[in-house]
Amino acid sequence: MTKIEDGAVSKPSFLPGARAANIVIALGAFALGWAIYMRYALIEQSAVGLACVGMDTATCNTRAIVIEMFGWSSFGIAAIITAALQFIRPSVPMFTIALMATGIGLVMYNNNLSALAAGLLVISFARPWRGARA
């Protein structure tokens, strides 16, 4: 599937096939939904924060871990690293992971790094790709 233009062989740009795109969209929507639930139902609710004082439940532990992670910009760092790897060597699994990390980072207060990661993901569509369309 290479194109020959003016005697030079060019590889096709990165573009997931229809089946892969459906999986990417579903996993991206799941990650975005999880991030929205965590932010608006567990983190920003002051009643949940007050109820979690001194409690050792799975919800309170998850809330504390997520708060610690966005305090260290973990979601944004994960988004920029995975998007950079996707930009260097495009693949559908790495694109999916980078999209999920970017969506979570944008919702979870790591906007600067995640916005840069989103830009890298868009630019990665122009990169040559060795994979087959699935």
N, CA, C and O of each residue as an XYZ file, in Angstrom:
536
protein
N       0.806     -1.196      0.000
C       0.000      0.000      0.000
C       0.850      1.262      0.000
O       0.508      2.243      0.659
N       1.909      1.240     -0.706
C       2.737      2.435     -0.797
C       2.354      3.214     -2.040
O       1.930      2.650     -3.048
N       2.510      4.500     -1.943
C       2.206      5.377     -3.067
C       3.511      5.777     -3.731
O       4.522      5.987     -3.061
N       3.483      5.880     -5.035
C       4.659      6.335     -5.762
C       4.330      7.707     -6.341
O       3.457      7.850     -7.197
N       5.052      8.706     -5.852
C       4.842     10.074     -6.297
C       6.176     10.625     -6.781
O       7.123     10.728     -6.001
N       6.257     10.970     -8.024
C       7.468     11.546     -8.615
C       8.685     10.647     -8.381
O       9.777     11.144     -8.103
N       8.507      9.353     -8.489
C       9.603      8.423     -8.343
C       9.958      8.074     -6.913
O      10.780      7.184     -6.694
N       9.367      8.744     -5.927
C       9.652      8.464     -4.520
C       8.511      7.649     -3.922
O       7.340      7.906     -4.199
N       8.856      6.689     -3.122
C       7.850      5.851     -2.472
C       7.480      6.482     -1.140
O       8.351      6.765     -0.317
N       6.187      6.702     -0.929
C       5.728      7.263      0.339
C       4.811      6.255      1.024
O       4.031      5.562      0.372
N       4.918      6.187      2.332
C       4.105      5.276      3.116
C       2.800      5.960      3.483
O       2.751      7.187      3.575
N       1.731      5.178      3.695
C       0.459      5.788      4.080
C       0.549      6.397      5.478
O       1.343      5.952      6.307
N      -0.258      7.402      5.728
C      -0.301      8.042      7.037
C      -1.030      7.156      8.036
O      -1.788      6.259      7.667
N      -0.777      7.436      9.323
C      -1.423      6.671     10.389
C      -2.917      6.943     10.380
O      -3.343      8.095     10.463
N      -3.700      5.902     10.282
C      -5.154      6.015     10.360
C      -5.719      4.647     10.711
O      -5.653      3.729      9.894
N      -6.277      4.493     11.921
C      -6.837      3.194     12.296
C      -8.014      2.826     11.399
O      -8.730      3.695     10.902
N      -8.199      1.533     11.203
C      -9.324      1.054     10.415
C     -10.626      1.184     11.186
O     -10.644      1.685     12.310
N     -11.715      0.732     10.578
C     -13.047      0.898     11.164
C     -13.193      0.128     12.481
O     -13.679      0.684     13.466
N     -12.782     -1.134     12.510
C     -12.901     -1.926     13.736
C     -12.054     -1.348     14.851
O     -12.510     -1.221     15.987
N     -10.824     -0.998     14.525
C      -9.927     -0.427     15.529
C     -10.458      0.922     16.020
O     -10.356      1.235     17.206
N     -11.017      1.708     15.123
C     -11.558      3.008     15.516
C     -12.712      2.849     16.495
O     -12.844      3.644     17.426
N     -13.548      1.837     16.302
C     -14.651      1.600     17.229
C     -14.136      1.265     18.625
O     -14.686      1.734     19.622
N     -13.095      0.463     18.699
C     -12.520      0.120     19.999
C     -11.872      1.344     20.640
O     -12.016      1.574     21.840
N     -11.162      2.124     19.833
C     -10.520      3.342     20.342
C     -11.574      4.305     20.893
O     -11.392      4.878     21.967
N     -12.659      4.482     20.171
C     -13.720      5.389     20.617
C     -14.355      4.883     21.908
O     -14.608      5.668     22.822
N     -14.616      3.577     21.990
C     -15.242      3.020     23.193
C     -14.333      3.175     24.413
O     -14.793      3.579     25.481
N     -13.054      2.857     24.262
C     -12.134      2.975     25.392
C     -11.892      4.441     25.774
O     -11.755      4.764     26.954
N     -11.841      5.317     24.777
C     -11.701      6.744     25.069
C     -12.908      7.289     25.813
O     -12.757      8.085     26.740
N     -14.097      6.872     25.420
C     -15.317      7.305     26.107
C     -15.362      6.756     27.527
O     -15.796      7.447     28.449
N     -14.913      5.505     27.709
C     -14.873      4.924     29.050
C     -13.938      5.723     29.955
O     -14.300      6.043     31.087
N     -12.741      6.046     29.468
C     -11.772      6.802     30.269
C     -12.309      8.192     30.603
O     -12.160      8.669     31.728
N     -12.927      8.827     29.633
C     -13.502     10.151     29.870
C     -14.639     10.077     30.880
O     -14.740     10.929     31.763
N     -15.487      9.074     30.761
C     -16.584      8.900     31.719
C     -16.084      8.631     33.122
O     -16.626      9.163     34.092
N     -15.027      7.788     33.240
C     -14.444      7.520     34.555
C     -13.900      8.803     35.171
O     -14.109      9.062     36.357
N     -13.205      9.606     34.370
C     -12.618     10.844     34.882
C     -13.699     11.829     35.312
O     -13.566     12.485     36.346
N     -14.759     11.937     34.530
C     -15.858     12.847     34.898
C     -16.527     12.384     36.178
O     -16.839     13.201     37.044
N     -16.755     11.064     36.310
C     -17.347     10.532     37.540
C     -16.448     10.824     38.734
O     -16.923     11.292     39.769
N     -15.160     10.553     38.600
C     -14.240     10.780     39.712
C     -14.208     12.252     40.117
O     -14.234     12.582     41.302
N     -14.153     13.120     39.128
C     -14.029     14.542     39.459
C     -15.301     15.103     40.070
O     -15.263     15.720     41.135
N     -16.431     14.890     39.397
C     -17.654     15.562     39.828
C     -18.439     14.810     40.893
O     -19.223     15.429     41.613
N     -18.260     13.492     41.022
C     -19.004     12.751     42.033
C     -18.193     12.493     43.294
O     -18.762     12.433     44.384
N     -16.880     12.340     43.173
C     -16.094     11.980     44.345
C     -15.138     13.059     44.815
O     -14.972     13.237     46.022
N     -14.504     13.783     43.909
C     -13.466     14.725     44.324
C     -14.045     16.090     44.692
O     -13.694     16.644     45.734
N     -14.911     16.632     43.868
C     -15.411     17.981     44.119
C     -16.556     18.041     45.126
O     -16.908     19.126     45.589
N     -17.130     16.921     45.466
C     -18.224     16.917     46.437
C     -17.655     17.042     47.846
O     -16.946     16.155     48.321
N     -17.972     18.148     48.505
C     -17.444     18.343     49.856
C     -18.033     17.332     50.838
O     -17.377     16.967     51.814
N     -19.249     16.880     50.594
C     -19.857     15.882     51.481
C     -19.075     14.567     51.451
O     -18.927     13.903     52.477
N     -18.581     14.199     50.277
C     -17.779     12.979     50.167
C     -16.456     13.164     50.896
O     -15.989     12.250     51.575
N     -15.850     14.333     50.761
C     -14.600     14.613     51.467
C     -14.772     14.565     52.970
O     -13.915     14.040     53.680
N     -15.871     15.108     53.458
C     -16.133     15.067     54.895
C     -16.441     13.652     55.369
O     -16.039     13.256     56.463
N     -17.150     12.896     54.549
C     -17.481     11.518     54.921
C     -16.249     10.625     54.920
O     -16.209      9.624     55.635
N     -15.252     10.974     54.134
C     -14.048     10.140     54.028
C     -13.037     10.401     55.137
O     -12.023      9.706     55.203
N     -13.271     11.368     56.001
C     -12.337     11.645     57.084
C     -12.352     10.465     58.053
O     -13.375     10.159     58.666
N     -11.214      9.819     58.176
C     -11.101      8.693     59.091
C     -11.685      7.389     58.571
O     -11.659      6.383     59.280
N     -12.217      7.381     57.341
C     -12.808      6.163     56.777
C     -11.752      5.412     55.976
O     -10.849      6.020     55.402
N     -11.871      4.106     55.942
C     -10.949      3.279     55.174
C     -11.756      2.399     54.226
O     -11.776      1.175     54.355
N     -12.427      3.053     53.265
C     -13.216      2.315     52.278
C     -12.536      2.415     50.919
O     -11.626      3.221     50.721
N     -12.986      1.594     50.000
C     -12.403      1.603     48.661
C     -12.632      2.943     47.972
O     -11.745      3.448     47.285
N     -13.806      3.516     48.151
C     -14.117      4.811     47.533
C     -13.209      5.900     48.082
O     -12.674      6.707     47.322
N     -13.035      5.926     49.396
C     -12.193      6.962     50.003
C     -10.723      6.773     49.636
O     -10.004      7.747     49.414
N     -10.283      5.522     49.574
C      -8.900      5.267     49.168
C      -8.660      5.656     47.713
O      -7.629      6.247     47.390
N      -9.605      5.327     46.835
C      -9.489      5.706     45.427
C      -9.464      7.213     45.279
O      -8.677      7.756     44.504
N     -10.334      7.891     46.028
C     -10.385      9.347     45.996
C      -9.048      9.939     46.430
O      -8.553     10.872     45.797
N      -8.462      9.414     47.491
C      -7.192      9.927     47.994
C      -6.065      9.677     46.994
O      -5.204     10.535     46.798
N      -6.070      8.513     46.367
C      -5.032      8.195     45.378
C      -5.128      9.111     44.168
O      -4.114      9.614     43.684
N      -6.352      9.331     43.676
C      -6.536     10.190     42.501
C      -6.143     11.637     42.826
O      -5.527     12.308     41.998
N      -6.491     12.114     44.005
C      -6.113     13.475     44.396
C      -4.592     13.603     44.454
O      -4.029     14.599     44.000
N      -3.936     12.599     45.011
C      -2.467     12.613     45.069
C      -1.866     12.576     43.666
O      -0.877     13.256     43.392
N      -2.463     11.782     42.781
C      -1.932     11.669     41.418
C      -2.061     12.969     40.645
O      -1.116     13.360     39.959
N      -3.214     13.667     40.730
C      -3.277     14.915     39.968
C      -2.510     16.023     40.660
O      -2.196     17.031     40.027
N      -2.199     15.871     41.935
C      -1.314     16.815     42.608
C       0.100     16.745     42.060
O       0.801     17.756     42.012
N       0.520     15.570     41.652
C       1.844     15.372     41.065
C       1.803     15.448     39.540
O       2.817     15.175     38.898
N       0.693     15.801     38.950
C       0.496     15.885     37.490
C       0.749     14.550     36.805
O       1.239     14.512     35.677
N       0.420     13.472     37.471
C       0.671     12.141     36.918
C      -0.119     11.889     35.647
O       0.394     11.270     34.714
N      -1.357     12.356     35.593
C      -2.177     12.127     34.409
C      -1.630     12.892     33.210
O      -1.595     12.361     32.100
N      -1.206     14.126     33.423
C      -0.619     14.915     32.342
C       0.711     14.359     31.870
O       0.994     14.352     30.672
N       1.530     13.894     32.806
C       2.825     13.306     32.444
C       2.619     12.022     31.653
O       3.297     11.787     30.653
N       1.681     11.193     32.104
C       1.376      9.956     31.362
C       0.863     10.286     29.964
O       1.213      9.609     28.997
N       0.041     11.316     29.857
C      -0.502     11.703     28.553
C       0.597     12.175     27.607
O       0.614     11.785     26.440
N       1.508     13.005     28.091
C       2.545     13.540     27.203
C       3.553     12.459     26.818
O       4.044     12.457     25.689
N       3.870     11.543     27.728
C       4.814     10.466     27.403
C       4.210      9.526     26.369
O       4.867      9.183     25.386
N       2.969      9.106     26.579
C       2.349      8.185     25.628
C       2.088      8.858     24.283
O       2.207      8.214     23.241
N       1.737     10.135     24.289
C       1.524     10.848     23.023
C       2.848     11.022     22.275
O       2.879     10.943     21.047
N       3.929     11.255     23.000
C       5.244     11.366     22.343
C       5.662     10.027     21.737
O       6.199      9.988     20.630
N       5.419      8.934     22.455
C       5.714      7.619     21.898
C       4.853      7.337     20.667
O       5.329      6.758     19.691
N       3.603      7.742     20.715
C       2.711      7.583     19.569
C       3.203      8.409     18.390
O       3.138      7.962     17.244
N       3.696      9.614     18.667
C       4.196     10.477     17.604
C       5.450      9.895     16.956
O       5.623      9.976     15.740
N       6.321      9.310     17.773
C       7.566      8.745     17.250
C       7.297      7.497     16.421
O       7.824      7.361     15.316
N       6.491      6.596     16.938
C       6.194      5.339     16.244
C       4.703      5.047     16.376
O       4.281      4.425     17.351
N       3.908      5.482     15.416
C       2.455      5.335     15.514
C       1.995      3.876     15.554
O       2.481      3.031     14.802
N       1.056      3.610     16.441
C       0.401      2.306     16.503
C      -0.965      2.499     17.151
O      -1.179      3.447     17.907
N      -1.871      1.606     16.850
C      -3.236      1.732     17.380
C      -3.266      1.557     18.900
O      -3.920      2.354     19.574
N      -2.589      0.549     19.477
C      -2.632      0.428     20.938
C      -2.057      1.652     21.664
O      -2.619      2.097     22.666
N      -0.948      2.194     21.165
C      -0.367      3.366     21.814
C      -1.267      4.582     21.643
O      -1.378      5.403     22.553
N      -1.908      4.705     20.492
C      -2.851      5.802     20.289
C      -3.998      5.700     21.279
O      -4.432      6.711     21.832
N      -4.496      4.486     21.510
C      -5.606      4.283     22.438
C      -5.196      4.663     23.853
O      -5.935      5.362     24.547
N      -4.031      4.210     24.285
C      -3.553      4.531     25.633
C      -3.333      6.034     25.772
O      -3.701      6.625     26.787
N      -2.738      6.650     24.760
C      -2.489      8.094     24.807
C      -3.789      8.881     24.818
O      -3.896      9.888     25.519
N      -4.775      8.437     24.054
C      -6.070      9.119     24.042
C      -6.748      9.024     25.395
O      -7.315     10.003     25.880
N      -6.691      7.842     26.011
C      -7.294      7.666     27.333
C      -6.589      8.531     28.376
O      -7.247      9.184     29.186
N      -5.263      8.538     28.361
C      -4.511      9.350     29.322
C      -4.760     10.838     29.103
O      -4.844     11.604     30.063
N      -4.877     11.245     27.853
C      -5.141     12.653     27.547
C      -6.525     13.062     28.035
O      -6.677     14.127     28.633
N      -7.526     12.238     27.793
C      -8.875     12.543     28.257
C      -8.954     12.644     29.768
O      -9.574     13.562     30.306
N      -8.325     11.702     30.448
C      -8.318     11.745     31.915
C      -7.566     12.978     32.402
O      -8.013     13.647     33.334
N      -6.439     13.281     31.787
C      -5.655     14.446     32.198
C      -6.386     15.759     31.987
O      -6.271     16.673     32.805
N      -7.136     15.861     30.899
C      -7.887     17.105     30.653
C      -8.982     17.315     31.690
O      -9.255     18.450     32.081
N      -9.603     16.250     32.132
C     -10.662     16.370     33.132
C     -10.073     16.545     34.530
O     -10.645     17.250     35.362
N      -8.934     15.909     34.791
C      -8.353     15.878     36.136
C      -7.325     16.977     36.394
O      -6.287     16.712     37.000
N      -7.585     18.176     35.958
C      -6.808     19.355     36.326
C      -5.375     19.370     35.798
O      -4.587     20.206     36.242
N      -5.003     18.497     34.881
C      -3.670     18.520     34.280
C      -3.771     19.018     32.841
O      -3.332     18.346     31.908
N      -4.353     20.203     32.676
C      -4.709     20.705     31.352
C      -3.524     21.032     30.462
O      -3.578     20.773     29.260
N      -2.455     21.594     31.012
C      -1.346     22.040     30.170
C      -0.677     20.883     29.448
O      -0.571     20.895     28.221
N      -0.227     19.888     30.192
C       0.444     18.752     29.569
C      -0.515     17.936     28.705
O      -0.127     17.444     27.645
N      -1.751     17.791     29.146
C      -2.712     17.003     28.382
C      -3.112     17.692     27.078
O      -3.361     17.021     26.077
N      -3.174     19.012     27.080
C      -3.472     19.730     25.845
C      -2.327     19.581     24.843
O      -2.564     19.442     23.643
N      -1.098     19.611     25.332
C       0.051     19.370     24.467
C       0.016     17.943     23.917
O       0.333     17.715     22.750
N      -0.368     16.992     24.755
C      -0.501     15.601     24.316
C      -1.585     15.467     23.253
O      -1.420     14.713     22.294
N      -2.685     16.184     23.411
C      -3.757     16.143     22.405
C      -3.253     16.678     21.068
O      -3.593     16.140     20.014
N      -2.445     17.732     21.111
C      -1.859     18.254     19.878
C      -0.936     17.252     19.213
O      -0.951     17.110     17.990
N      -0.129     16.551     20.008
C       0.749     15.517     19.453
C      -0.057     14.377     18.842
O       0.330     13.816     17.817
N      -1.176     14.036     19.472
C      -2.017     12.972     18.916
C      -2.594     13.370     17.564
O      -2.671     12.544     16.655
N      -2.995     14.617     17.428
C      -3.530     15.083     16.148
C      -2.434     15.071     15.089
O      -2.669     14.652     13.956
N      -1.239     15.527     15.452
C      -0.128     15.546     14.498
C       0.292     14.129     14.111
O       0.797     13.912     13.009
N       0.088     13.169     15.005
C       0.506     11.793     14.711
C      -0.260     11.187     13.538
O       0.190     10.198     12.960
N      -1.395     11.755     13.179
C      -2.135     11.268     12.011
C      -1.383     11.546     10.708
O      -1.674     10.921      9.688
N      -0.428     12.465     10.726
C       0.335     12.782      9.525
C       1.614     11.945      9.404
O       2.318     12.032      8.399
N       1.909     11.146     10.415
C       3.127     10.339     10.411
C       2.956      9.108      9.529
O       1.857      8.561      9.435
N       4.039      8.666      8.877
C       3.964      7.419      8.101
C       3.721      6.231      9.030
O       4.164      6.214     10.179
N       3.007      5.243      8.500
C       2.600      4.106      9.323
C       2.891      2.816      8.600
O       2.632      2.703      7.402
N       3.426      1.841      9.309
C       3.729      0.537      8.736
C       2.586     -0.439      8.887
O       2.545     -1.447      8.182
N       1.658     -0.170      9.784
C       0.595     -1.128     10.097
C      -0.422     -1.297      8.996
O      -0.514     -0.489      8.072
N      -1.183     -2.368      9.114
C      -2.255     -2.646      8.154
C      -3.555     -2.078      8.686
O      -3.760     -1.995      9.897
N      -4.401     -1.703      7.808
C      -5.719     -1.202      8.211
C      -6.564     -2.392      8.671
O      -6.722     -3.375      7.947
N      -7.098     -2.285      9.881
C      -7.907     -3.399     10.402
C      -9.345     -2.978     10.583
O     -10.173     -3.781     11.012
